[in-house]
């Protein structure tokens, strides 16, 4: 796991990010989750092929029940067009999975290194606290399925 401090640390509250749907609908992260535990994946960009591969892996984990009762949200920087681009790339995703955060990646603690937007995965509890994080400036290091499965087991139920 990356040791950088680019994402909220475990135990910290998850910020209530402003989100935009693929159709331009505006909401907030907390309103969308409505007290459900979640897996959040923050894309580097809507066109990042590595982020797309991570999104497919997370979608497969959701489809076969490995995420348990956790919601899955894919969050891209930018607006509705970027969210729609990601939704089109992953035709199996329902529309409530893909959101854009505008500049919310920074609010969630995902910084930039030179020109690279950090990407990563967070587990968020029902109470809205971060249970696990993995983040990196290089997308190939922002998701590791085995590590996520271990975190899911350690935080079963998303208390």
Secondary structure, DSSP 4 states (H G I P E B T S, - for coil): ------SPPTTSBPP--EEE-TTS-EEEHHHHHTT--EEEEE-S-TT-HHHHHHHHHHHHHHHTTTTTT-EEEEEESB-HHHHHHHHHHSTTS-TTTEEE-BTHHHHTT--EETTEEPEEEEEE-TTSBEEEEEEESSGGGS--HHHHHHHHHHTGGG-
